């Protein structure tokens, strides 16, 4: 199916079906992998304990029309990656045995074969998020006793305090032995603090933990849902959502590029009225994931964003759409965000973009016919498609060089205003640094106001 949007033609391809509305608690994790040599792997949750999988070889249809169930036993899906050399899927999960949680993973016998072997690692580790690098066995991010761990078949490394809810993620480099862990503290005095830690050699040695919240612009940057990351050789990119720690109706997408000065780059901002309802575990724009073009090195960020003008009549919740943005300069500047699907009668939830992009972005998504999780008593149980969205990489706009944002650091906690008209001695810029004409009131959105000499810049969010 083709969908015409502001981003061009988007191909919507059904991968399988699920009655599970609530696919994940924390950050966007790897549910789809684009092996440019072999094909596309997809994994998802069905019912309350089933893990489903599908594979589409290059130039062919999906191997199983509705997907296949990996195991007859109940398992809690973490995430998937593919072994770089052979291309077979590795899927992390946990399960309960004799009232205790156990960590484990499935390994396919070949790329897309669908013959999975179960490997059990250890007990009392949960939320098994998977990454495969260039060397050695797969690595995992896990949680145990409110602590985040780096795990493998042979060793464990304590990373730091995480809290009772999953907010951790992991990525591995394809050209080196580097792995990156990100996690948040989900409760306590340091709730919503975002952390990062790397190993340069598959877990044998470790760099010191980095408090990303301390380095983020402003003092009120808090991460509700963790982060996703990507390696370009050894260069690391982390994409996350920030809010002020209280108001979930106003949030921002930011990119952290480890070796840049400064390392943080603004991607996107979105706000909805305080009177609206987002549902649980969500921000106005949230759960970003990141991809990189193998052709020219462009970066892409994809996230879910809630629409105040598209309300579910049965539950009163805002429906979500899928948005994306593109950078041609290693994340320093980002083009205007574009909606890939919606608004319509579906709530498009939990998108994740495959890290490797050839000519098109490939991302998995879960359109819900009734916005709200039936598992939490919000709306009826319904059977919905699991879809793969494909959009041309060159269809997304890029930032214009002369439209760079003001260089003066600005706080992330916005000033809220209504019907604001620029003053005679103030200069207004939009979120991409473009000068705004002062003759008329500004529409809702994020603006940067420069005044004085030397210029001091503040940020203003205009609401309806």
N, C-alpha and C positions, 0 to 999 in steps of 0.2 A: 504494500500500500504506500502511495506517495502522499505526503502532507505538505502543502505550500505554506511557508512561514516567512518571516522577515530574514531568516537565515538561508533562504533558498529552499530547494526540494529536500525533504527529510523522508527517508525510507523507513517505514515501520514494519518490522518483520516479527511474527509471532514465534517465540522459542518454545513455549510450553504454557502450562496453566497452573494456577495456585489459588487456594482459598485462604492463604496466609496473608493478612494485611500488614502485619508488623514484621518486617523483614530484618530489621536490626535496631539496636539501641543507640550505638555510639556513632563513630565517624563512618564515612563511606569506605567500605572495604571491598576487596577484589572479588567480584562476582563474575567478571568477564575478562578473558585474555584473548588478545589478537595475535596469533602466531602467523606472521606474514608469509611464512614458508608453507604452512600446513593447513591452517584454518582457525576458526573461532570456537573457543570453549565458553560455556555458560553454566552457572550453578545457581541454585536458589532453594529456599525453604518452601515446603508444602505441608499443610495441616500443622500439627503441633510438634512433630518430631521426624519428618521425612526430609531427606536431602535428595534433590533432583539435579540431573546433569544432562547437557546436550552438547553436540559437536557438529559444526558445519564445515566440512572440508572445502578448500578453495574451489570456487566455481560450481559447487553442488548445493543440494538442499540439506536441511538439518537431518542428521542420521536417524533420530527418533522423532516422529511427527509431533508428539506431545511431551518429549523428554523422557528420561528413564529414571526410576527410583534406584538409588545406589544400593541401599540395604533395606531389608525388611524390619530392621530394628530402629527404634527411636534414637535419633542423634541430633545434637545441637550444632548447626553449621557455624563455622567461624569465617573462613574465606578460602580462596583458591589461588594457586599460581601454577605455572608450567615449568617443568625441568628444561633448562635452556638448550641442552644438546639433543635430547630425545623428543621433547615436545609433549610428554605425557603429563596429565593433570595430577596435581597434589592438592588435596582438600583437607584442611584442618577441621577438627570437630572435638566435642567432648560428649560424654555420656555418663549416666548414673548406674553404678553397679554396687549392690549391697549398701545403698544409702550414701555412697561416696562418689564424688565426681572423678572422672579419669580423662586424661588428655590422650588424643590419638589422631591419626590421619589416614586417609585413603590415598593409595597410589595406583594409577591406571597402568595396565600392562604395556600400552603403547598409546601414541597420540590418537585420541578419539575412539579407543577400542571399547570402552565401557565395561572392562573387566577389572574391578577394583579389589585390591588387597588391603585389609585393615591392619594397621600397625599401632600398637598401644605403647605410650611413652611412660606416663607416671600418674599417680593419683593426686587429687586435690588441686589440680590445675584446670582452669576453665577458660572459655572464650578464646579458642585457639585460632589465631590469625596467622596466615602462612605467607612465607616469601622464599623464593628460590634464587640464589645467586649463581655466580659462575663456577664456584668451587664447592665441593663437598655435598653433604646431605642437606635437605631443606631445613630452614630455621623457622621459629615460631615466636610470636608474642603471646604471652599467656597471663592470666591473673590468678593469684593465690593469696588468700587472707588479706585482701585489700592492698596487694602489692603487685606491681608489674614485673614480669620476668622475660628474659630471653631464654628460649628453650630449644633443645635439639634432642636427638636420640641419646646423646652421650653426656650432656652437661646442662647446667642452669646457671644463669647470671641474674642476680637481683638488680633491678633497674631503679626502683623507687616506689614511694607510696602512690597508690592509684585510687583507692576507694572501692565501694561495693559494686559499682556499675561499670560496664566495659567502656573505656575511653581510650584504648590503646590501638596502635597500628604498627605495621612493619613493612619495609620495602628493602629489596636487595639489588645491588648493582650487577649488570650483565657483563661488565668488563673488568671487574675487580672483586675482591672479597669483602667489600663494604656492605654493611647493613645499617639501616636507620630505624630506631624505635621512637615513636612519639606516644605520649600518654598524658592524661590530665588527672589531677586530684579532684575527685567528684564530690567530696564533702570535707568538713573540717574548716579550720581557719584559712587555709590556702585553697579553698574550693575554686575550681575553674582555672587553676594555674596549669599552663601547658609546658611540658618538658620534652627534651630531645636528648638522645644519646646514640652514639655511633660506635661501631667496631670496624677497624680497617682490614681485619683478617679473619673473618668468619667466626668471631667470638673469642679468639685467643687473647686479644688485648682490647682495651676499651679507652675511648676518649672520655673526659669528664662530662657529667651531665650538664646540660645547658637549660636554664630557665628562660624559655622563649617569651613568656609574659613580661619579664623584666626588660627585655630588649625591644619589645613591641612599641610602636608609637603611642605616646600617652601612658597614663597610669591606670586606666580603667579597662584595658583590653583583657577580656576574659573569654575563655574557650569553653563552650558548653558541650561540644560534641567531638573534641579531639581534632585530629589532622590527618591528611594523607600526604605521601611523599613520593619522590621520583628521583632517580639518579640519571645524570648524563655523564657517563664514565664515572669520575669521582665527584663531579659537581652535584650538589644536593639542592633540591627544590622541595619546599613544604608549603602546602596550601591549607588554610584553616579559616574558620569563621569566628569572629569576635563580637562580643556585645559588652554592655557595661556591668554585667553581673546581676542585673535586676530586670530590665525591660527586654523581654524576648522579642518584642515587636519591632525592634530596630537593630540591625546587625550589618556586618561588613565581611567581605571576603578579602583576605590578604595573602600575599605570597612572601615566604621567607627564602631568600637565596643566600646560602651560607657564606659564600666568598665575595658577595657584593658589599659595597660601602656607600650608603647604609644598606643593611641586608633586607629591609622590609619594603615591599612594593604594594600599593593599593590596587585592588582589582575591581571591586564593585560594592555598592551599598544599597540597601532596601529597607523601607519602613512601612508598617501597616498601623492602623489606629489601635490604640490601647483597648478600645472597646471590643475588638475582634477576638476570635478564638483560633489559635494555631493548633491545638492538640498537644499531646505530650512529646517530649524529646525533639523539639524543633525550634528554630529561630526564623525570623522573617525571610532570610536567605541563609542556607546552611548546607552541610554535608558536601563540601566541594571535593572533587577528585581532579587529578592532573594527568595530562598526556603530553607526549612530545613527538613531533614529526620526524620520521626517519629520513625524509627527503630534504628538508631545509632547516631543521632545528626549531621550528615554531613551537611555542608552548600553548596549551589549551587548558582552561579550567571549566569544569561543568559542575552545576549545583542544582538543588531544588529550591524553588522560591514560591512563596505563598501570595495569592492574589486577593486583595480585599474586595474586588468587584466580582469575584466568582465564589459564591458561598454555597455550600452543600445544604439543600433545604431540609434534609432529614436530620442532620446533626448540628447544623449551625456553624460548622468549621469552614475555614478558608480552604479552598482547593489549591493544590500545588501545580506548578508547571516546571519544565526543565529549561534551564538557561545555560549559556556558554559564552566564553570570551576568549580572545586570541592575542598572543604577544609575539612580535617578530624580533624582539631584542632581549631574549633570555629573561623575560619577566619584568624588565624595568618599566615598561609602559604597556597598557592593555587597551585594546579596542573596545568600542561600546558593546555592552552585553546584548545578546540576542536570545529571544525565546525560541526554543526548538520545537516545542509542542504546547498546545493549550493556548488560550483558555477554552475549555469545552466542558462537557459533563463529567469528565474523568478528573481524578486527582492523581497526578503523575509523581509518584514517590520513589525515593531511594535510587537515584541514578548513580551509575559508576561508569567512568570512561576507561576503556582499555588503554594502557600506558603507551603502546606503540601505534603510531598513526602513519599510514602510507598516504593514500589520496583522500581517505575519508576517516572521520571519527567514528568509532564503534562504541556504543554505550548501552548498557542494560538498564531497564527501567520497569517499574511496577505500577501501571495505571489501575487505580481503584475506582470501581463504579459508584461507591458510596464513601465519601471522605470520612475517615475515622476508623480506629482499630476495633473490629468486633471482639477481639480477644480481651479488650478492656470494657466491653459493653457499650461501645459507641458505634451504632449502626448494625445492620444485619450482616450475617455471614454470606459471602458471595464468591463465586468462582470468576477469577479475572485472568487476563492473559499476562504472560511474562514476555516482554518485547525487547528486541534489539533495534536501536535507532542508529541510522547511518546518515551522516551529513558531510558534504564535501568540505574538506579542510579549508579550501580557498573561498568558501562561501561566507565565512565569518569575517567581519571587518577588522581592520587593524588601526592602531593609534597613529595619529599624524604627529610627526616629530615636533612641530612648532606648538603643539597643544599639550606640552608637558605640564604637569601639575606644578603649583608654586613650590619653590625649593624649601621655604621655611617650614620646620616641623610643626605639625598641628596635632591637637589632642584628638583622641578617638571618641571621647564622650561628647555627643553633639548638643548644641543649643537648639531648642525647639522654638519655632516661631510660626505665625500665621499671617498671610497677606502682607509679606514683607516687601518693601520697596527700597532699593539701594540708596544710601545717602550720597550727597554730592561729592564727598571726599573719600568714598569707599569704592574699591574695585572688586567686582564679583567674578568668580570663575566657577564653572561647573566641575563635576567630578573628574574630568579629563583635562582640566587646565584651560578650557576655552573661555575667553572673556565674554561676559554677559552684558548686553545692553541695558542701561539703567532706566529706560523710559517707562517701563510698565512693571506691575507686580510680578514676582517670580512664581512659576508653578511649583508644586510640591517636588522635593528632591533634596540632594545634598549640594551645598555650595561652600566655597572658600572665599572669605572676605579679607581683603588686604587694606590696611589703613595705616597712616603715619609714615614717618621717615626716621630711621629705617623702617621698612614695612613690617608690621606684625600681622600674622595670619591667624584667623580663627575659623572654625567650621560651624556651619549652621545647617540644620535639617529643617526644611519647611514642610509642615504637615497640613493636611486638609482641614 
